[in-house]
Amino acid sequence: MGARPRIAVGGILTECNHLGGVPIDISIYEASELLRGEEVLRLDTSVVGGMLSALREGNADVVPLIYASACAGGPITRDCYEQLRGEWFERLERALPVDGVLLPIHGSALAEGLDDPEGDMIHAARDLVGPDVPVVATLDLHAHVTEEMVRYADALLAWETYPHRDQFPTGQRAARLLLDMLAGKCRPTMAMGKVPVITSAINGSTNDDDPFAELMRYTKSLEQQEDVLSTSLFLIHPYMDCEDMGSGGLVVTNNNLKLAEALASDIASRYWDRRHDLEPEMLSPDEAIAKGLQVDGGPVILVETADCCGGGAAGDSIATLSALVDTAINAPSFVPVVDPEAARACHEAGEGTELSLSLGHKLDPRWGSTRTFRGTVEHLCDGNFVYTGGQWEGHHEHMGPTAVFAIGSTRVIVMSRATYDWADEQIRAVGLNPREAKFIVAKNPMNYQLAYGEIAKAIFVLDTPGPTPATLRHIDFKKLQRPYFPADSKIPGLSPTILE
Ligand SMILES: [Zn+2]
């Protein structure tokens, strides 16, 4: 190793869904975030920003590979994955020798015909650089941590917050751990403890006294112990259909595998004990609207989490929209629907035009039927906005041509493209004010709390069809092992599976 270590940085950060959503191809990365070589160096927020800042502080030379990220969707197309992985690998190969490799990845990506692309990349990096060069990866806390990842990485470190706001410090922690390894200050050993708990993220916040928050505080408290370098807690992204899925804890120790195993097993056992608390209470849209009408003022948040773009759904469900329209309530309501064809029809008709608009369930028709609504094109825009936080803070995003279509007092935000919900950027981008709504349909399991937590008068979680539902009790998984919670309520003799 020279005076200044050379650290390669790059990866693919995407969460994927097997139950629905649109496959992710290269055009989606190009429209979202696809940086090559030197372009990676300009990142100053999120996980890569954190890695770069710690590497510069540590007087390391950064060898930028590629960095691709996109809103969640169906599996990455095979062509797209091979292209991105190929470019990443080729740049790493050309950069040799390097002193370390940092991978900013999600952990729940899927490619067509490949259930663990990130394990594949970690393995490929290891084979290329050999056993003595550190390979460290960061993960989302919704990662599906696999045996291949644990075996071939020196250390894995996950976000600690949900809603996710600590990508930058996680990138810093990973880079510092890698530099400590190079300086001879530590020799990581690692174990993952898993239990078959597959729940949605509804009760998975790390705030207040949510069950996941209590588990997270316990997990992080273990970092105070001697020889513990890092602990992570995982609530697995539940909308994949893979073998050996589970949630639990991952512990990185300093040359003490036994301790890592014992603590990982302890975290996973505690996770198992809280499994019933992680299952949400749900209402039908009609029940939630009736309850909401009893509440004084607004907004009342109707959480249609089954259609979450950030979890890989198409965002084109009209289940809650239909219930609102059929109730014929005279209360202002905001509902987002991704439907490029309908957005185009609104733009062709022009502002102020009354028309019959066919809406919904065109991108992913498995979860409901398209329906025609009579209404008025109230507002048209280009759908551009800037994220105010999260993984894409400061990043310009595009919903594509977007319309506000008024059906009575209900305002449908008709977007051309699915985008990740951080807070309420999409609603503000079309000129609507959340404080003026009686009902707001939020299509995510958690970030509605960021957007409306301070102003919401009531929040109801809905049981509607879609590929990102609030419970995994009734999903017809093909590969996922049985038994698992919550589909199987009695699971005898359970002890955590340990990966090392
Ligand atoms: Zn996540």
Residues whose N, C-alpha, C, O or C-beta is under 5 A from the ligand:
A	BS01	ZN	D140 L141 H142
